[in-house]
Amino acid sequence: MLKSYIAFDIETTGLDPLENEIIEIGALKVRDGKVAERFMEFIRPLSPISPMITNLTGITNEMVSGARDRSRVVSDFLDFCEDDVLIGHNVIFDYSFVK
């Protein structure tokens, strides 16, 4: 059984990684089956978050207004992940935005 990994999820402004943006990354670093560290950060999008996305995610424009830009947050997230195994729900979708 896998005991060390990163469980992560992202929230986005839509479904297309070429047109939409990540607005939040959340991750848990698990070591020996226990949460060792957390990474949770909003990302300031270039375009406003639509009411539909706010209804779906609960994330408002106000919540991301003071957030850092995507490149810095994603870089810090990748540093957080190191060489660990990544797991999550709908990982192919999430990874398409992160890469």
Backbone as a chain_set.jsonl record, in Angstrom:
{"seq": "MLKSYIAFDIETTGLDPLENEIIEIGALKVRDGKVAERFMEFIRPLSPISPMITNLTGITNEMVSGARDRSRVVSDFLDFCEDDVLIGHNVIFDYSFVK", "coords": {"N": [[0.834, -1.19, 0.0], [0.49, 2.221, -0.794], [2.158, 4.663, 1.026], [3.303, 7.153, 1.116], [2.763, 10.144, -0.49], [1.408, 12.758, -2.64], [-1.642, 14.232, -2.386], [-3.751, 15.975, -4.445], [-5.707, 18.785, -5.64], [-7.288, 20.981, -7.93], [-8.882, 24.13, -8.61], [-10.613, 25.753, -11.207], [-11.22, 28.307, -13.756], [-12.78, 27.329, -15.732], [-13.23, 24.678, -18.192], [-11.269, 24.282, -20.128], [-7.885, 23.98, -20.591], [-6.399, 25.59, -22.262], [-7.742, 27.949, -22.499], [-8.811, 28.661, -20.038], [-8.183, 29.254, -16.484], [-6.194, 28.318, -13.598], [-7.437, 28.744, -10.338], [-7.124, 27.986, -7.768], [-4.981, 25.92, -5.831], [-4.808, 23.007, -4.012], [-3.257, 20.835, -1.726], [-2.142, 17.871, -0.078], [0.564, 16.589, 1.677], [1.432, 13.407, 2.242], [2.833, 11.248, 4.557], [3.884, 8.119, 5.49], [1.207, 7.384, 5.743], [0.029, 9.529, 7.081], [-0.981, 12.976, 7.269], [1.49, 15.243, 6.549], [2.217, 17.76, 5.615], [0.648, 20.744, 4.299], [-0.553, 22.347, 1.347], [-2.078, 25.096, 0.286], [-3.411, 27.411, -1.789], [-4.657, 30.373, -3.291], [-4.89, 31.607, -6.662], [-4.33, 34.465, -8.568], [-6.403, 35.226, -11.161], [-6.217, 36.193, -14.668], [-8.524, 37.049, -15.842], [-11.865, 37.977, -14.775], [-13.641, 35.914, -12.39], [-16.377, 33.971, -13.277], [-19.9, 34.18, -12.383], [-21.03, 31.602, -12.493], [-18.838, 29.872, -12.047], [-18.115, 30.735, -9.505], [-20.409, 29.908, -8.115], [-20.086, 27.157, -8.413], [-17.543, 26.561, -7.272], [-17.296, 28.129, -5.001], [-15.47, 30.115, -4.834], [-14.665, 33.481, -4.929], [-14.242, 36.6, -6.772], [-13.214, 38.494, -5.034], [-11.874, 36.909, -3.176], [-9.613, 36.062, -4.557], [-8.331, 38.362, -5.239], [-6.046, 39.458, -3.981], [-4.205, 37.508, -4.4], [-1.246, 35.633, -5.422], [0.432, 35.477, -8.679], [-0.05, 33.001, -11.292], [2.355, 31.66, -12.232], [4.218, 31.831, -10.137], [2.875, 30.559, -8.002], [2.359, 27.97, -9.034], [5.003, 27.133, -9.446], [5.929, 27.062, -6.771], [4.203, 25.08, -5.844], [5.07, 22.853, -7.343], [7.638, 22.609, -6.277], [6.904, 21.918, -3.669], [5.835, 19.412, -4.178], [8.047, 17.882, -4.896], [9.6, 14.872, -5.768], [7.465, 13.22, -5.445], [4.763, 10.815, -5.667], [1.808, 11.691, -7.356], [-1.591, 11.936, -6.545], [-5.133, 12.005, -7.052], [-8.511, 13.171, -7.617], [-9.829, 12.959, -10.817], [-7.328, 13.422, -12.124], [-6.047, 13.664, -14.625], [-7.359, 15.825, -15.846], [-6.736, 17.906, -13.965], [-3.915, 17.857, -14.08], [-3.519, 18.651, -16.717], [-3.912, 21.381, -16.592], [-1.916, 22.177, -14.769], [0.485, 21.494, -16.041]], "CA": [[0.0, 0.0, 0.0], [1.224, 3.484, -0.908], [2.085, 5.395, 2.29], [3.824, 8.499, 0.941], [2.266, 10.685, -1.756], [0.769, 14.066, -2.624], [-3.03, 14.258, -2.854], [-3.974, 17.368, -4.817], [-6.877, 19.16, -6.419], [-7.268, 22.381, -8.349], [-10.124, 24.755, -9.064], [-10.314, 26.523, -12.408], [-12.27, 29.2, -14.252], [-13.503, 26.623, -16.787], [-12.81, 23.314, -18.49], [-10.263, 24.236, -21.188], [-6.607, 24.488, -20.096], [-5.841, 26.576, -23.186], [-8.49, 29.206, -22.391], [-9.189, 28.941, -18.66], [-7.063, 29.408, -15.565], [-6.253, 27.775, -12.239], [-7.67, 29.775, -9.327], [-6.724, 27.465, -6.456], [-4.326, 24.614, -5.723], [-4.795, 22.455, -2.665], [-2.554, 19.557, -1.704], [-1.697, 17.304, 1.194], [1.717, 15.704, 1.591], [1.186, 12.296, 3.164], [4.011, 10.446, 4.892], [3.524, 6.964, 6.321], [-0.237, 7.362, 5.953], [-0.437, 10.683, 7.86], [-0.739, 14.275, 6.652], [2.697, 15.858, 7.088], [2.223, 19.173, 5.222], [-0.461, 21.196, 3.465], [-0.322, 23.451, 0.414], [-3.371, 25.647, -0.128], [-3.199, 28.791, -2.198], [-5.402, 30.942, -4.411], [-4.118, 32.203, -7.747], [-5.027, 35.609, -9.16], [-6.589, 35.007, -12.597], [-6.134, 37.361, -15.533], [-9.899, 37.454, -16.132], [-12.754, 37.784, -13.625], [-14.316, 34.626, -12.192], [-17.795, 34.101, -13.616], [-20.824, 33.752, -11.325], [-21.208, 30.151, -12.569], [-17.691, 29.24, -11.386], [-18.254, 31.044, -8.072], [-21.442, 29.0, -7.587], [-19.559, 25.792, -8.421], [-16.365, 26.392, -6.413], [-17.353, 28.96, -3.804], [-14.364, 31.082, -4.893], [-15.11, 34.759, -5.483], [-13.198, 37.514, -7.248], [-12.621, 39.123, -3.858], [-10.981, 35.945, -2.533], [-8.373, 35.924, -5.322], [-7.83, 39.686, -5.633], [-4.707, 39.681, -3.45], [-3.4, 36.293, -4.576], [-0.081, 35.71, -6.307], [0.159, 35.035, -10.046], [0.003, 31.562, -11.559], [3.694, 31.085, -12.386], [4.874, 31.699, -8.822], [2.174, 29.557, -7.195], [2.615, 26.64, -9.607], [6.398, 26.813, -9.147], [5.987, 26.662, -5.357], [3.496, 23.796, -5.738], [5.959, 21.804, -7.859], [8.677, 22.431, -5.245], [6.243, 21.204, -2.578], [5.632, 18.017, -4.597], [9.336, 17.201, -5.052], [9.486, 13.75, -6.699], [6.441, 12.327, -4.917], [3.646, 10.337, -6.468], [0.624, 12.553, -7.268], [-2.879, 11.27, -6.681], [-6.257, 12.915, -6.918], [-9.718, 12.904, -8.38], [-9.757, 13.566, -12.147], [-5.957, 13.893, -12.199], [-5.7, 14.046, -16.003], [-7.862, 17.201, -16.008], [-5.931, 18.804, -13.135], [-2.55, 17.903, -14.604], [-3.51, 19.411, -17.976], [-3.773, 22.793, -16.229], [-0.648, 22.407, -14.075], [1.631, 21.429, -16.971]], "C": [[0.877, 1.251, 0.0], [1.051, 4.298, 0.367], [2.601, 6.824, 2.201], [3.446, 8.997, -0.449], [1.762, 12.105, -1.544], [-0.64, 13.886, -3.175], [-3.347, 15.706, -3.184], [-5.247, 17.533, -5.626], [-6.715, 20.617, -6.804], [-8.688, 22.831, -8.647], [-9.736, 25.682, -10.207], [-11.487, 27.418, -12.79], [-13.086, 28.554, -15.365], [-12.863, 25.282, -17.063], [-11.653, 23.195, -19.483], [-8.938, 24.818, -20.707], [-5.948, 25.508, -21.026], [-6.517, 27.937, -23.045], [-8.813, 29.614, -20.964], [-7.982, 28.867, -17.741], [-7.293, 28.667, -14.252], [-6.503, 28.942, -11.29], [-7.36, 29.282, -7.909], [-6.03, 26.128, -6.624], [-4.36, 24.221, -4.259], [-4.124, 21.093, -2.692], [-2.193, 19.161, -0.279], [-0.507, 16.405, 0.919], [1.534, 14.647, 2.668], [2.463, 11.487, 3.316], [3.592, 9.354, 5.863], [2.052, 6.99, 6.706], [-0.797, 8.542, 6.73], [-0.099, 11.979, 7.135], [0.445, 14.938, 7.342], [2.752, 17.353, 6.79], [1.015, 19.462, 4.355], [0.011, 22.321, 2.558], [-1.695, 23.897, -0.062], [-3.147, 27.093, -0.521], [-4.099, 29.158, -3.373], [-4.42, 31.494, -5.427], [-4.957, 33.323, -8.353], [-5.171, 35.371, -10.664], [-6.462, 36.314, -13.377], [-7.516, 37.926, -15.845], [-10.771, 37.226, -14.898], [-13.367, 36.376, -13.589], [-15.8, 34.834, -12.458], [-18.673, 33.678, -12.435], [-21.04, 32.236, -11.32], [-20.081, 29.426, -11.84], [-17.718, 29.525, -9.885], [-19.287, 30.132, -7.435], [-20.917, 27.576, -7.463], [-18.457, 25.59, -7.377], [-16.452, 27.108, -5.075], [-16.263, 30.023, -3.769], [-14.841, 32.341, -5.601], [-13.92, 35.574, -5.993], [-12.486, 38.193, -6.081], [-11.591, 38.197, -3.196], [-9.629, 35.844, -3.243], [-7.709, 37.264, -5.642], [-6.416, 39.966, -5.131], [-3.774, 38.499, -3.631], [-2.212, 36.54, -5.505], [-0.453, 35.214, -7.705], [0.46, 33.548, -10.209], [1.425, 31.011, -11.563], [4.383, 30.884, -11.035], [4.213, 30.613, -7.973], [2.447, 28.154, -7.723], [4.057, 26.219, -9.334], [6.556, 26.361, -7.691], [5.298, 25.319, -5.134], [4.398, 22.66, -6.218], [7.123, 21.559, -6.896], [8.136, 21.635, -4.065], [6.131, 19.71, -2.914], [6.922, 17.209, -4.648], [9.179, 16.088, -6.088], [8.414, 12.759, -6.267], [5.438, 11.889, -5.974], [2.473, 11.298, -6.264], [-0.623, 11.711, -7.433], [-3.973, 12.32, -6.536], [-7.442, 12.433, -7.719], [-9.604, 13.646, -9.706], [-8.38, 14.176, -12.403], [-5.568, 14.337, -13.61], [-6.151, 15.483, -16.27], [-6.979, 18.176, -15.237], [-4.516, 18.955, -13.694], [-2.474, 18.706, -15.901], [-3.388, 20.901, -17.713], [-2.401, 23.069, -15.607], [0.527, 22.399, -15.056], [1.638, 22.633, -17.873]], "O": [[1.881, 1.32, 0.71], [-0.077, 4.597, 0.757], [2.368, 7.624, 3.107], [3.761, 8.363, -1.456], [1.696, 12.593, -0.416], [-0.81, 13.436, -4.308], [-3.233, 16.579, -2.322], [-5.784, 16.588, -6.205], [-6.081, 21.394, -6.089], [-9.576, 22.017, -8.901], [-8.679, 26.312, -10.185], [-12.583, 27.314, -12.239], [-14.003, 29.185, -15.892], [-12.052, 24.798, -16.273], [-11.11, 22.104, -19.659], [-8.856, 26.016, -20.438], [-5.03, 26.215, -20.611], [-5.944, 28.959, -23.423], [-9.064, 30.79, -20.7], [-6.894, 28.469, -18.158], [-8.43, 28.423, -13.848], [-5.874, 29.994, -11.407], [-7.337, 30.071, -6.964], [-6.43, 25.305, -7.448], [-3.991, 25.001, -3.381], [-4.391, 20.284, -3.581], [-1.974, 20.003, 0.592], [-0.558, 15.555, 0.031], [1.487, 14.958, 3.858], [3.09, 11.094, 2.332], [3.021, 9.626, 6.919], [1.686, 6.665, 7.835], [-1.994, 8.564, 7.018], [0.932, 12.078, 6.469], [0.425, 15.171, 8.551], [3.264, 18.131, 7.595], [0.43, 18.56, 3.754], [0.853, 23.135, 2.935], [-2.393, 23.145, -0.741], [-2.742, 27.912, 0.304], [-4.283, 28.382, -4.311], [-3.275, 31.809, -5.103], [-6.146, 33.148, -8.617], [-4.166, 35.319, -11.374], [-6.586, 37.401, -12.813], [-7.669, 39.125, -16.082], [-10.454, 36.377, -14.066], [-13.577, 35.745, -14.625], [-16.408, 35.763, -11.927], [-18.236, 32.904, -11.583], [-21.214, 31.645, -10.254], [-20.331, 28.475, -11.099], [-17.382, 28.654, -9.082], [-19.07, 29.63, -6.332], [-21.261, 26.865, -6.519], [-18.435, 24.575, -6.681], [-15.764, 26.739, -4.123], [-16.142, 30.755, -2.787], [-15.354, 32.286, -6.719], [-12.763, 35.281, -5.692], [-11.281, 38.438, -6.146], [-10.557, 38.66, -2.714], [-8.613, 35.57, -2.605], [-6.64, 37.294, -6.252], [-5.658, 40.658, -5.811], [-2.673, 38.483, -3.078], [-2.177, 37.511, -6.262], [-1.509, 34.612, -7.9], [1.128, 32.931, -9.379], [1.674, 29.976, -10.944], [5.054, 29.874, -10.822], [4.898, 29.838, -7.306], [2.735, 27.245, -6.944], [4.304, 25.054, -9.022], [7.247, 25.378, -7.42], [5.757, 24.511, -4.327], [4.479, 21.617, -5.568], [7.547, 20.417, -6.722], [8.829, 20.774, -3.522], [6.31, 18.855, -2.046], [6.902, 15.991, -4.465], [8.673, 16.34, -7.181], [8.442, 11.595, -6.668], [5.294, 12.513, -7.026], [2.173, 11.678, -5.133], [-0.713, 10.88, -8.337], [-3.755, 13.389, -5.966], [-7.379, 11.416, -8.409], [-9.312, 14.841, -9.718], [-8.279, 15.319, -12.849], [-4.823, 15.306, -13.759], [-5.406, 16.268, -16.856], [-6.522, 19.17, -15.8], [-3.988, 20.065, -13.766], [-1.471, 19.372, -16.157], [-2.816, 21.621, -18.532], [-1.792, 24.098, -15.897], [1.455, 23.197, -14.923], [2.52, 22.762, -18.723]]}, "num_chains": 1, "name": "protein.A"}
